[in-house]
Amino acid sequence: MLTPTRPRQRLAVALTALGVLLTGAALQTTTAAPAHAATTHRVLFDNGHAETAGNADWIISTSQPNPLSEDSSPSSETDWTGALSSWGVALQKTGDYSLDTLPSGSKLTYGGTSATDLSNFDTLVLPEPNTLFTTAEKTAIMTFVKNGGGLFMISDHTGSDRNNDGYDAVKILNDLMTNNSVDSTDPFGFSVDSLNISSGYPAAISDSTNAVLHGSFGTVTKSLFANGTTATLKPADNSAVKGLVYRSGYSGNTGAFFATSTFGSGKVAFWGDSSPIDDGTGQSGNTLYDGWNDTGATNAALALNATEWLSS
């Protein structure tokens, strides 16, 4: 005859079983694989080619190479000094980006040992360069992109020679693409037009799947002309080239204000004016205008989404 289990016995058995379960759960918790840390995108802004000549102030901070030395935890664009500080601070606040600036007087390199060597970065931003890149620099830039880097080229209108050396951003960017030792046969599939378009709000194409137009920083609808230029696309030379924002009345291969492409394993973005990245504040003595927050455009989303696309 079986003896009925007493209440205390039943309780002891239940607690023992519960202990086994809790021990197993704890063991599972302690042996689980740790979560992966967020990827840090490394972005280098160029200031080695007269990006602050004249009224230009195309820097994210006066602290170079590391903007964190000016303010290690910026909360607003005025915490860093420069007309591109809005761009820099917006990236910094995500916690997903590591930003540096190539200081004035420095040269772009790839495969070297310096802290600003392109091999240490995912994306290079050229915000309206005003001096020619040397032969070695062009080789470095093109090799960087070919090997998987992102290149963000920002032009301005023809005649925007801020340091009066005979070269504006239009000539300089075209020279980079057509006179280098890596590939001078229209490698990106576009050329920069010698134009000065005074004003306008070029519109984005309809493409809900495009990561630059519909990215984590918002949806792009329009950008801003305030004396800028466009690009002529040549898909026969590079089928990856794509116009995303167009001058009013233009489409297809002409009038592209913002375009993207690829080269080797890397990505390329082009913007035809520096006005959209100007946040209106910077070093004293410069005449600046707030294109970043222009209410008729979505320039911040375009700059930030493009940076994310290039860096990922």
C-alpha positions in Angstrom: 0.0 0.0 0.0 1.4 3.4 -1.0 1.8 6.0 1.7 0.2 9.4 0.6 2.8 12.2 0.2 2.4 14.6 3.0 2.1 18.4 2.3 5.6 19.2 3.6 7.1 16.5 1.4 5.2 17.7 -1.7 6.5 21.3 -0.9 10.1 20.0 -0.6 9.9 18.2 -3.9 8.4 21.2 -5.6 11.2 23.5 -4.3 13.8 21.0 -5.3 12.4 20.9 -8.8 12.2 24.7 -8.9 15.8 25.0 -7.8 16.9 22.7 -10.7 15.0 24.9 -13.1 16.5 28.1 -11.8 20.0 26.7 -11.8 19.5 25.6 -15.4 18.2 29.1 -16.3 21.1 30.8 -14.6 23.5 28.4 -16.4 21.8 29.3 -19.8 22.1 33.0 -19.0 25.8 32.9 -18.1 26.7 30.8 -21.1 24.7 32.8 -23.7 26.8 34.6 -26.3 27.3 38.4 -25.7 25.5 40.9 -27.9 27.6 42.5 -30.6 28.6 46.1 -30.1 27.3 48.7 -32.6 29.6 49.2 -35.6 31.5 52.4 -35.6 31.7 54.1 -39.0 35.0 56.0 -39.4 34.7 59.2 -41.4 37.5 61.6 -42.5 36.6 65.2 -43.5 39.3 66.8 -45.7 40.7 70.2 -44.7 44.0 69.8 -46.5 42.9 71.5 -49.7 41.8 75.1 -48.8 38.4 74.2 -47.6 38.4 77.3 -45.4 39.6 79.7 -48.1 37.6 83.0 -48.5 34.2 82.7 -46.9 34.2 79.0 -46.9 34.4 77.3 -43.5 33.9 73.7 -44.5 35.1 72.0 -41.3 33.2 70.1 -38.6 35.4 71.6 -35.9 38.4 73.9 -35.3 39.9 71.0 -33.3 41.8 68.9 -35.8 42.2 66.1 -36.3 39.9 65.1 -33.4 36.8 67.3 -32.9 36.2 65.7 -29.5 39.1 67.8 -28.2 36.8 70.9 -28.6 33.8 69.2 -26.9 33.8 65.5 -26.1 30.0 65.3 -25.9 28.4 67.9 -28.2 24.7 68.4 -27.8 24.2 71.2 -30.3 26.0 72.3 -33.5 27.5 75.3 -31.7 29.5 73.0 -29.4 31.8 72.5 -32.4 33.0 75.4 -34.5 32.7 75.3 -38.2 30.0 75.6 -40.9 29.8 71.8 -41.1 29.4 71.3 -37.4 25.7 70.5 -37.7 26.7 67.5 -39.9 29.5 66.4 -37.5 27.5 66.8 -34.3 24.5 64.9 -35.8 26.7 61.9 -36.6 28.5 62.1 -33.3 25.3 62.1 -31.3 24.3 58.7 -32.8 27.2 57.0 -31.1 27.9 55.1 -34.3 30.5 57.3 -35.9 34.2 58.2 -35.3 35.1 61.5 -36.9 38.4 63.1 -37.8 39.6 66.0 -40.0 42.7 66.0 -42.2 44.3 69.3 -41.0 45.4 72.1 -43.3 48.9 71.4 -44.7 48.5 67.6 -44.6 48.3 65.2 -47.5 46.0 62.3 -48.2 47.7 59.0 -48.1 46.6 55.3 -48.3 48.6 52.5 -46.8 50.7 54.6 -44.6 51.2 54.9 -40.8 49.7 58.2 -39.9 46.5 58.4 -37.9 44.7 60.1 -40.8 45.8 57.6 -43.4 42.8 56.5 -45.5 43.3 52.9 -44.5 41.9 53.9 -41.1 38.6 55.1 -42.4 35.4 54.0 -44.1 34.5 57.3 -45.8 36.4 60.3 -47.1 34.4 63.6 -47.4 35.8 66.2 -49.9 33.8 69.4 -49.1 34.5 71.7 -52.0 38.3 71.3 -52.3 40.1 74.4 -53.7 43.5 73.1 -54.5 44.5 70.3 -56.8 45.2 66.9 -55.4 48.8 65.8 -56.0 49.5 62.7 -58.1 50.2 60.7 -55.0 46.9 61.9 -53.4 44.9 61.0 -56.4 46.4 57.5 -56.4 45.6 57.3 -52.6 41.9 58.4 -53.1 41.2 56.1 -56.1 42.9 53.1 -54.5 40.9 53.7 -51.2 37.6 53.7 -53.1 38.6 50.7 -55.3 39.4 48.7 -52.2 36.0 49.4 -50.5 36.1 53.0 -49.2 33.3 55.6 -49.6 34.0 58.9 -51.3 31.7 61.9 -50.8 32.6 64.7 -53.4 30.9 68.1 -52.9 31.4 70.7 -55.6 30.4 74.3 -56.1 29.7 76.4 -59.2 32.2 77.1 -61.9 34.4 80.1 -61.0 34.3 79.3 -57.2 38.1 79.7 -57.0 38.2 81.0 -53.4 42.0 81.1 -53.1 42.6 82.5 -56.6 45.0 79.7 -57.7 43.3 79.0 -61.0 41.4 76.0 -59.8 37.8 75.6 -58.5 36.1 72.5 -57.2 34.7 71.7 -60.7 38.1 71.5 -62.2 39.6 69.8 -59.2 37.1 67.0 -59.0 37.2 66.4 -62.8 40.9 66.3 -62.6 40.7 63.6 -59.9 38.5 61.5 -62.1 40.3 61.9 -65.4 44.0 62.3 -64.4 44.9 59.6 -62.0 47.2 56.5 -62.1 44.4 54.0 -61.1 41.7 54.5 -63.7 41.2 57.7 -65.8 38.6 56.2 -68.1 35.6 57.8 -66.5 35.7 55.5 -63.5 32.6 56.7 -61.7 30.5 57.3 -64.8 29.9 61.0 -64.6 31.6 64.4 -65.0 31.0 67.7 -63.2 29.4 70.4 -65.4 31.0 73.9 -65.7 27.8 75.7 -64.7 26.7 78.4 -62.2 23.0 77.8 -61.4 22.0 80.7 -59.1 19.0 79.3 -57.3 16.4 76.6 -57.1 15.1 73.5 -55.3 16.0 70.4 -57.3 13.7 67.5 -56.5 14.5 63.9 -55.6 13.4 61.1 -57.8 10.7 58.6 -56.7 12.5 55.5 -55.4 11.3 54.2 -52.0 14.0 51.5 -52.0 16.9 53.9 -52.2 18.9 54.1 -49.0 20.2 57.6 -49.6 16.7 59.1 -50.2 15.0 57.0 -47.6 17.5 56.3 -44.8 17.5 56.3 -41.0 18.0 60.1 -40.9 14.8 60.8 -42.8 13.2 61.1 -46.3 14.8 63.3 -48.9 12.4 65.4 -51.1 14.4 68.4 -52.3 17.8 70.0 -52.0 19.1 73.6 -52.6 20.8 75.5 -55.4 22.5 78.7 -54.2 25.1 79.0 -57.0 25.9 75.4 -57.7 26.3 73.0 -60.6 25.2 69.6 -61.8 26.8 66.4 -63.3 26.4 64.7 -66.6 25.9 60.9 -66.2 27.5 58.4 -68.5 26.1 55.0 -67.7 27.8 53.5 -70.7 31.1 54.0 -68.8 29.7 52.8 -65.4 26.3 51.2 -65.3 26.1 51.8 -61.5 25.8 55.6 -61.8 22.4 56.9 -60.7 21.0 60.4 -60.4 19.0 60.9 -57.2 18.2 64.7 -57.3 17.7 66.7 -60.5 17.6 70.3 -61.6 14.1 71.3 -62.5 13.2 70.2 -66.1 16.0 67.7 -66.2 16.2 63.9 -65.8 18.1 60.9 -67.1 21.8 61.7 -67.9 21.7 65.5 -67.6 21.1 67.9 -64.8 21.9 65.5 -61.9 22.4 67.6 -58.7 23.1 64.6 -56.5 24.3 61.3 -57.9 25.8 58.0 -56.6 28.0 55.4 -58.2 30.4 52.6 -57.3 34.0 51.8 -58.2 35.7 48.5 -57.5 34.4 47.5 -54.0 33.7 51.1 -53.0 30.9 53.7 -53.2 30.8 57.3 -54.5 28.4 60.2 -53.9 28.4 63.6 -55.7 26.7 66.8 -54.7 26.7 69.9 -56.9 26.8 72.7 -54.3 28.4 73.4 -50.9 25.5 75.6 -49.8 23.3 72.7 -48.6 25.9 71.6 -46.1 26.5 75.2 -44.7 24.8 75.5 -41.3 25.3 79.3 -41.1 27.7 79.3 -38.1 31.4 79.0 -38.0 34.6 80.9 -37.4 34.3 84.7 -37.1 35.0 86.7 -40.2 33.1 84.4 -42.6 29.9 85.2 -44.3 27.8 82.0 -44.0 24.2 81.0 -44.8 22.1 78.3 -43.2 21.4 75.9 -46.1 21.5 72.9 -43.8 18.2 73.9 -42.2 16.6 75.5 -45.3 12.8 74.9 -44.9 12.3 74.3 -48.6 14.7 71.4 -48.7 15.8 68.3 -46.8 19.5 68.8 -46.9 20.4 67.4 -43.5 18.7 64.1 -44.3 20.5 63.9 -47.7 23.9 64.5 -46.2 23.5 62.1 -43.3 21.8 59.3 -45.2 24.5 59.5 -47.9 27.2 59.4 -45.2 25.6 56.3 -43.7 25.3 54.6 -47.1 28.9 55.3 -48.0 30.2 54.1 -44.6 28.2 50.9 -44.3 
